[in-house]
Amino acid sequence: MQISSESIKVGHPDIVADIIAANVIAAILDEEKKMKPGLTLDNMPHCGIEVFLGKGICVVGGEVRTRVYVDIDKIARNAVLALGYNDAALGLNGNSMGILNAIIPQSDNINLGTSMKLNKKHEIGAGDQGIMYGFACDDTPELLPLPYVLVNRMMRAFETCGDPDFAPDGKGQVSVEYSNDACNTCKPVRLAKVLMSNAIDYRNVSKADKPKIKAKAQKIAFECLKDWVDKKTEFLFNPTGEWEAINSCSAADSGVTGRKLVVQFYGGFPGAQMGGGSVVNKSPEKVDCSAAFGARYVAKNVVAAGLAAKCSVQLAYAIGVAKPFSIFVDTFGTGTLPDHKLENLIEKVFDLTPGGMIEKFDLLNANVYRKIPVTLFMDDYRWEKTDMVKKLRAAVK
């Protein structure tokens, strides 16, 4: 049995769009902190930023409620240039791309539920209704599915390899062979297949060097995946036979915020569902953002506490209401107690209100927003901590 996951480099146009949106929110948070009084739950900004990229044009739209001004044009250009997109030969040039600012004020009706001052209970209500999922399993030290961990490891390796032949745009996929046990108890055995597609900057490649590119790509990939590679591991590179950098990013494909959610959320691993909407382009009172992290935090702590080998957590919310509308848990038959009892336990132990999650996960920190488009997990984020293990174990006794 083989299970696959895919991921993409930060130079992929959809992630470029996510990065621009996240950097707009980060800039707003930075400026809000300079205001008097400073940035608090009581006066936090409310943002939903959408970005479209295509043929050298960047449209930044959405809704914002804030006390400050930020330079959208400058933020978008700097974000694109920081990714290495400084020439049309790479598919996008941050210096020359056209930028349209289509941001509008947030609706007063929405603000009635999300503002602590205006909310009937004087709390931060959920910014919208929605259903979010979190997932964890004991396949890896990160308590994430192995295919997801490996393919993201490969993306980071290509992003940081320093080889100018490989342009910023790229995507990958891996297939891991699992033991033939039932799906809820199977374990990874080996890495069966690796696929890497990367735009090539032919300004740096001579005709003599062209045949060597695949070998260089395989070396980068296999080095970072070496613990799972064996002699039978297959490697594919640019299967169409060609991918020129000039035909990459928004020169060849549009980029839109939120279009790579499956990639960002667990890589399409079976049982790891994806709900809600885009995460990185929203301020954290919107539960698409905060509760996506909250659900992952709960699931990871459940597995780390030894209460399950595999855990999916669903959180549902109503707009303007702080506490979850419902909590659902599925441990796929691996739980040490019934799932419905685990649901009751989670409700007692975890604060899953937007305000509670914002404070717990430091979600008014601009630097968090600058990081999350690269990976939602596998970093020093507070929602990746397993600091609730003792409380969970104590609550079970």
Sequence and secondary structure as in RCSB ss.txt:
>XXXX:A:sequence
MQISSESIKVGHPDIVADIIAANVIAAILDEEKKMKPGLTLDNMPHCGIEVFLGKGICVVGGEVRTRVYVDIDKI
ARNAVLALGYNDAALGLNGNSMGILNAIIPQSDNINLGTSMKLNKKHEIGAGDQGIMYGFACDDTPELLPLPYVL
VNRMMRAFETCGDPDFAPDGKGQVSVEYSNDACNTCKPVRLAKVLMSNAIDYRNVSKADKPKIKAKAQKIAFECL
KDWVDKKTEFLFNPTGEWEAINSCSAADSGVTGRKLVVQFYGGFPGAQMGGGSVVNKSPEKVDCSAAFGARYVAK
NVVAAGLAAKCSVQLAYAIGVAKPFSIFVDTFGTGTLPDHKLENLIEKVFDLTPGGMIEKFDLLNANVYRKIPVT
LFMDDYRWEKTDMVKKLRAAVK
>XXXX:A:secstr
 EEEEEEE TTSHHHHHHHHHHHHHHHHHHHHHHSSS   TTT  EEEEEEEEETTEEEEEEEEE SS   HHHH
HHHHHHHTT EEGGGTEETTT EEEEEEEE  HHHHHHH TTTSTTSS  BSS EEEEEEEETTSTTSS HHHHH
HHHHHHHHHSS  TTEEEEEEEEEEEEE SS TTT  EEEEEEEEEEEEE GGG  TTTGGGHHHHHHHHHHHHT
TTT  TT EEEESTTS  BGGGSHHHHS EETTTTHHHHTGGG TT    S  STTB TTSHHHHHHHHHHHHHH
HHHHTTS SEEEEEEEE BT  S SEEEEE TT  SS HHHHHHHHHHH   SHHHHHHHTTTT HHHHHHTTT 
SSSSS GGG  TTHHHHHHHH 
